[in-house]
Amino acid sequence: MKGLKDTVMWILTKKNLVIILFIVFLYLRLFISDSSLLLSSDSLKFIETSKRFPNYTLYNDEIYLHHPPLYPYTIRFFSLFFQDHTAAIFVSLISSIASFFVLYNFLMLLTKNFDIVFFVMVFYTMSATFIEAAGAILRETFVVLLILLALYYYVKGVKFNNKKSLIAATIFGSLLAITSDHVVFILPAFALSYIIFNKEKINLKAAEVQRTSRFAFSKRLKLPNLKYAIMPLLITLIVYGSWLGIKAFQYSNSYYYPIGIEGIPIDVRNFGIFELLSPQLFEDYSDARLVSSGIPAVKRVAFNIGYMFNMAPFSIPDGLNFTTMKYLLFTRHIIYIILIYVPLAMLAIFGLYTIAKEFIRTKKIYQNVNLYMIGIFLIFIFPITQKFVSPRYIYTSYIFLYFIMGYGLTTLLKKRGVAQIRPIIFPLIAILLLLLIPIWYYSHPYVVLFSKKVISSQKTGDFIANNIPSEAVIMAQPGYGVKLIYLTGNRVVGLHPQPEKLPELIDYYNISYIVFGRRYTSDAYYVSTKSVEFVRDNPDKFELIAAIQEDYRDFYNEEDPASTDEVYIYKIIN
């Protein structure tokens, strides 16, 4: 028996376990269930802006200020070798692959505990969210990679006083600054890393007391190695500040700017620093939706946190709510929730409890990896407090939740008397993961890089391309704007939600046509509905020239309202 155990341990060394895990990681991301990919607005805005390199324009052919440009520019580079959508998928896939190794090295640098790290990497490998993101035309895997690289090199730099690592952290932080506005969260993450992992301990109690006048004294806090440690933070801030400067310049020279939901023109004259950071803070931004964010704050938080535990091959369908559950939720999903997701949630709670209990007992901050992980988790989950939030906004926090789960699982196994985790648990996990490969291939036989692209609103785009002049300006309901830009090349802005502003905006942008559809008016999203009603109710001002049927039943359940759509095109009567 001992000989068998030694043989298994010889085969399943740490290196071989990581190799097995990576093979499964790659396989789950390389093979998908459908041969075709339906491109939504979120995907098309990155593809379209990449096509316009070196310009970075979208709505009304103006500079696209919703996101910094590095991700579309990266897609543009790989478009030299692939079709546009394949290049975008390739960026996501390569980013996902690289993040596996960066995360492993980052966690080993911090913990030097293979047991915990292995469990974290299993959760990361099996995450339905990250599996889907690896084949999606979205910037999230690219952003997560840059964040992990910046954190890894920064921690390495301050921990070992390594200037080359701090230079690397500066580079990746700066790249993040021209990729995502979520760079604002890397700045407190840098600060936390410095406080906890700096080579020399920062002793808050031992601050020097200096006399500043006859009767006044001040404390001078010693911050060792700050001269070099602060450089990544400052340079990243400067680079991001340059992007904010571009925004400020554009706003300062505009009355309206298409910065609202899908290019809705918004009055930007009275912008401030908060509006520069997030266009959602403009007064008119939320008016486009009849129901703000769709769900109350508590349900919104619960929805986003719930999907953090979504694991393959037992995943819960995306977009699950009280409306969609009647055709998306099946008995098997309820079983998954009870047998898998509730235990995972309890594991996370146990991990948090264990870490908190240990901190209260030791009151240790310096070199406290567990405290650091909770701090980073809280930093990157902060976007959940926004009024308009998607699970995509908090993807980075998933990773640090997996650490809390992995720590909780390791602690629990040790408490249960499993003295050596790896000889018992890890071989079983490795075997199960390898057995998953043929099972996965049975339902996911297509290679993600060979996906065929299908564009939403294709028939509408074809009609416009064949019947409407290319120089005509279109005001499109959010949900259709980017699709029409990609399909037609016409200038497009979003349909403003306030009908009283339509005449002014029609003159301001020289609008000739208005486009809206059933799906975004009444089926699901209720966007700019008052303006839709205004156009319908004024046939003397707006002439209906086409009602086009769109069919997406190859991609949606037939009971889902999104499976079909009817799009209406109105010509403005001068």
N, C-alpha and C positions, 0 to 999 in steps of 0.2 A: 504493500500500500504506500509505504514511504517512497519506494522507487518510482511509482506512478506519479506521486505528488511532485517529486523532484523533476521528473520528465516534463510534466505540464508546466511547472514554473520555469524550466529551461526554455521551453518553446514560447511561453507567454511572458517574455521579459517586458520591461517597461517600453522598450523601443518597439517590440513586435506588437504590443497592445495598441500603441499609438498608430502604427501602420495599419492594423486591422480597422481601427476606428476611422482613420482617414479614408480607407477604401470604401467603407460604408457611407461616410460623409459625402464623398464624391459621387458615388452611385446614386444616392437619393436626390442629388441635385442635378445630375446629368440626364436622368431619365424622367419623363413627364407623361401624363395620362392622355394628352391631346396632341394631335399633329399640327393643329392650327392655334394661333394666338390672337385673340380679339384685343386689339389695341384701343385703350381708353384714352380719355383726354390727358390724364396724368402721364401716360407713356408718350403720347404724341407731342406734348409740349417740349420734351427733351430732344426727341428726334428732329422736330422741326427747327428748333433753335440751333441744333448741331449742323443742320444743312446750310444755315446762313452764315457760317464761319467765313471771315473773321468778324462779321457783324453779329450782334447778339440781340436780335429783335424778334418780336412776335406780334402781339395785338397792335393793330393799326400801324404795323411796321415800326413801332417805337421800341426803345430798349426795354428788354424784359427784366423787370426789377423784382420779381417775386423771389428769385433764387440767383445766387452768384453763378458765374458761367463755367467753372472748371469741368463739371460732370458732362455737360453737352459737348464741350471742346474735346474731352477724352473720347466720347463717342465718335466725334468727327475724325479723330486720328485713326481709330480702328475701322472706320468706314472706308478707308483706303484699301482694306483687305476683305471686308464683308459688305453685305447689304446693310442698309441703315439699321433695321430692327435687329439683325443678327449681331451687328457691332455693339449695340446697346446691351443685348443679352450677354455677350462675351465679357463686357466690362463688369456686369453684375456677377457673373460666374467666377471670373478671375479674382475679383475682390473678395468673394466668399471663400474661395480656396486659400487665398493669402491670409485672410483673417483667422483661419483655423490654426495656422502655425504661429501667427503673432499672439493670438490669445493663449495658446499652450505655453509659449515661452514667457509671456507676461505673468501668467499665474504661477509658473514654476519659479520665476524670479522672486515673486512675493511670498509664496508659501513654502516652497521646497518640500511640499507634501504631495506625493504622486497620487495618493488615494483620493484626496479631495479634488485634485485637478482632473483626474480621470472621470469622476462622476460629473463634474462640470462640463467636460468635453462631450460626454454621452448626452447630457441634456441639450447641449448646443447642436450636436449632430442630429438628434431626433426632433428638434424644434420644427414644427410644421411651418411656423412663421418664417424662419430663416431658410428652410427648404424652398418655400415659394418665392422668397425674395431673391434667391440666387438665380432664378430664371425669369425674373420680372424686369421690365424696362422702367426701373425706378432707381433713384440714387442712393437708397438706404444702405445697401451692402457696401457701396463705395464710401459713404459717410462713416459707417461703423468701422471700416478698415482704417480710415485716416484717424479716427478718434483713438482706436486701440494702438496704432503706431505712435501717435503723439504721447499718449499716456505711458506706453512701454519705455520709450526712450527718455521721457522726462523723469520717470521714477528711477531708471537706471542711472541717469545723469546725476540726480541729487543724492541718491543712495551711495554711489561710489565716487562722487565728485569727478564725474567723467564729462569733460567738456565736449568731446565729439558726440556723445549721446544727447547733450543739451542742444547742440547744433542740429542734430537730426530731429529732435522734438520741435525745434523752431521751424524747420522746413515743413514738417507734416502739419503743425499747427497753422502755418501760413496757407498751406494748400487747403486745409479745412475751411479757412476764412474765406476763400474764394470758391467754396463749394456749397456751404450751407450756413444759414443764419444761426443754426444751433451751435456754431463755434462759441457763442457766448457761454455755453456750459463747460467748455474745456478750460476756460479761465479759472473759475473756482475749483475745478478738478486739479489744475496745476497747483493752485495755492494749497489745497488739501494734501496733495502729494508731497509738497515741500515741508509742510508742518509735521507730517507723520514719518516721512522716510529720509529726511535730510541726514547726511552723514554725521553731522554734529547735532546733538539734541538741542532743540530750542527750549530753554528753561524760562517759562513765563514768571516763575516766582523769584528768579535770580536777576531780574532786570536791574541795571545800574540806576542808582538815584543820583541825579545831578542837580546842583543848585543853580537856578536860573536868575534869581535876584536875591535880595537880602532876606525876603520872607517867603519866597516861593521855591518849590522843588519840583522836579519832573522825573519820571521814570524813562530811561532809555533802554529799549528792548534790544538785546543782541540777536541779530539774525545772521548766523554764520553762512558764508558762501552765497549770500543773496545777490551779489553783483552778477554772478553767472546764472543763478537759478531764475532770476527775474527776466532774463533776456527773452526766452521763448514766449513768456506772457506778453511782454511789451511789444515785441515784433509782430506776434499774432494779432494783437490789438490794433497796431498801426495798419497792418494789411487789411484787416476787417474795416477799419476806419476809412480806408480809401474807397471801399465798396459803398459804405454809407455816404461818403462824399459824392459819389456818382449819383446816388439816389437823391441827395439833397439838391444837387445841381439841376437834375431833371424836374424835380418838384418845383423848385424856385422859378423855373422858366416855363411853367405850365399852369393853365387854369384847371383843366381836367386832365387826368392821366388814367390810362386803362390798368389800374392796379387793384381793382376789386375782383370779386369772384369771376374767374374766366374772362378777364379783360373788361369788366364793367367800369366805365369811366367814373372817377371819383374826384370831387373837388379837393385838390391837394394844397391849396394856397396856405392854409393854416397848420401845416404839418409841424410836428415837434420831434424830439428825440425818440419818443416811444413809437410814433408812426414810422420813423425810419427803421426801427428794429423790426416792426411787424405791421404790415398793412391792415391786418385785422382790427387794429386800434383806430383806424379812420372811422368817423362817425357813421358814414353811409354803408360801411362794409357789410354789416349783418342784415341790412334791410332787404337784401336780395332773397332771403329765405323767409317763407311764411311762418315756419316754425324754427326758432333759433336752435341750432345744433341738434334738433330732433328729440332729445331726451334730457331730463333733469340732470343736475350735476352728479348726484349720488349714483344714479343708474349709469351715467356716462363713465364715471370712474370704475364702477364694477364691471362694465362691459370691457373696458380696455385692460384692466388687470386680469380678468378672466381669460382672455386670449393669450396671456403670457405663459400659461401652462399647456398650451395646445401642442401636442406631441404626435408625430407620425409613428406608426400607421393608424393611430386611433384619433385622428384629428376631427375637430368640430368644424362644420362649414363656416366660411367667412360670412360676415353680415347677418349673423343670427340675431333676431329680435322678436318681439311679440307678433309682428306682422308676417315675417318670413318663416317663422318656426313651423307653420302649418304645412309647408312644402319642403323645408330644408332639414327639419329635425326628425330623426327616426329613432326607433327603440334602441338601436345599437349605440346611438350617441348618448342617450340617457345612461346606458350601462357604462360607457366610457367615463362619463362625468362621475358616476358613483364609485367605480372601481379604480379609476386612474387619477382624475383631476382633483377630486376631493382629497385623496391621500397626498398628492403633490402639494396642494395648498397647505395642508396640515404640516407637511414637511418643511415648507418655507416658514410657517409660523413657529415651528419648533426651532428651526435654525436661528431665526431672529431672537427668540426667547433665550436660547443658549448663549448667543453672542452678547445680548444685553446683560444677562445674569453675570457672565464672566467679566464684563466691563465694570459693572457695579462693584464686583468683588475686588478687582485689581486696580480700578481707576487708571488704567494704563492707556496712554495716547500714543506715545512714541513707539514706532515699529509695530503698531497694532493693526495687523492686516485685516482682521475681521471688522474692526471699526471703520477702517478705510473703505472696505467694500460696501458697507451700509451707507457711508457718506456719498460715495460715487453713485450708488443706486438712487439715492434721494435727489442728487443733482440732475441726473439724466431722466428721472421720471417726472421732473417738474412740469414739462409741457402738458401733463394730464390736467393741470389746473386751468388751461385755456378754455375759452368758450367753444371754440371749434377745434376739435382734436381728433386725430386718427391714431390707431395703434402704431402706424409707421413713425409717428413723432417720438415714440419712446422705445424704439427697438434696442438702443444701446443699453437701456436699463435692464432689459431681459437678461443680458449676460451676467450682470451682477446679482440678479435674482437667482440665476442658476448656481452662482457661487454659494449663496445663502442656503439653497436647497442641498447642494453637495456637502456643505459643512454640516448641515443638520443630519443628512443621511449617514455620513461618516461617524458622527458623534453617537447617533442612535445605534448603529451596528456595534460600536465599541461598548456601549452601555448594555447591549444584549449579550455580551460575552463573546462576540466574534473578535478574538484577539488579533488575528491576522486576516485582514479583509481580502487582500489580493489572492491568496491561494484558494479561497473558497468562492468568492463572488465574481472576481474578474474573469476567470475562465468561462463561467456560465454566461456572463454578459457577452463575451467575445463570440461564443458559439451562437447565441440567439441573434446577435447582430449579423453574423455571416448567413444564418438561415433566412434572414429578412430579405437578402438580395434577390433570390429567385421569386419570392412572394411579391416583392415590389415590382419586378420586371413584368409579372403577369398582368398587372393593372396599369403599369407605366412603361409601355414599350417604345416610346418615341424619344429620340435624342433632342434635347432642348435647343441646341444650336441649329437644328434643321427645321425648326418651326416655321410654318407658313403664316404670314401676317394677314389678318383680316381687319379692315377698318370699319368701325362703327359709322353709321350714317353714309355708307358708300353710295347708295342710290341717290340720296340727297345731293351728295357731292357731284355725282355724275350729271344730275339735272342742272345744277348751277353751272358746271363747266361747259355744258352744251347750250345753255339758253340764256345765261346772264353774262354781260361783258366782264372781262377780267379786271377792268379798272373800277368796276362798281364796288362801293363800300357796303358791307353787310353788318347789321346789328343782330347778333345771334344770342339766343337764350343760353345762359351758362349750361354746359353739358354738350353743346354743339360747336362752340366757337373754334377750338383748336382743331377739331376734326375737319371743319370746313376750310380752315387755313391750309392744312396739310393736303387736302384733296383738291382744292381749287386754286390756291395761291392768291385769292382775293384778300383785300384788307378787311379785317373783321374786328369789331369791338363787342363787348357784352351788352345784353339787353338790360337797361337800367330798371331797377325795381319800382321807381317812382314815376308813374305815367305823366305827371305834370312837368317832368323834366325832359320828356321825349322830344317835344318840338325844338327845344334849345339844342339838345345833343344832336338831333338830326341835321340841323343847320351847321353846328360846330364841326362835325365830322363829314358832312356832305353824304349822309346815309341815303342809299337808294332802295335797300331791301331789308326786311326784318324776317328772321327765321326763329321758330320755336316749335316745340313738339309735345305730344301727350305725356311722354315719360317724365319730363322735367316740369310739367305743369300740374299733373294730377295723380300720376301713378305712384311716384315715390318721393320726389325731392321738393316739389312746390316752390320753384324758383321764379322770381319776378312775375308772379301770377297776376298782380294788379295791372302791370303793363301789358301782359298777354290779353287780359280782358278788355283793356282800352283799345288795343289794335283790332280785336274781333268786333267790338261794338261801334266802330267808326268806319264803315265801309266807304264813306265818302273821302276818307284820308288814306285808307290802306286797302289795296286790292289783292284778294287771294288769287294767286296764279298757279299754285300747285299744292296738292296734299299727297305725300309720298309715304308708302308703306315700307317699313324696314322690318326685317325678320332676323332674330338672333336665337332661334330655337336650337341651333346646334351647340350653343354655349350655355343656355339657361334651362332650368326646369320649365316645362310648358305652363305650369301654374304661376310662375313668377311673372309679374307684369313687365319686367325688363326683357322678356323673350320676344316681344314685338314692340313696335313704336309707329306712330304716325307723325310725320314732320310737315309743318305748314310753312309755305313761303309767301310772303306778302310784299307787294311792290308799293312803294310810297307814292301817292298821287300828289303831284306838285300843284 
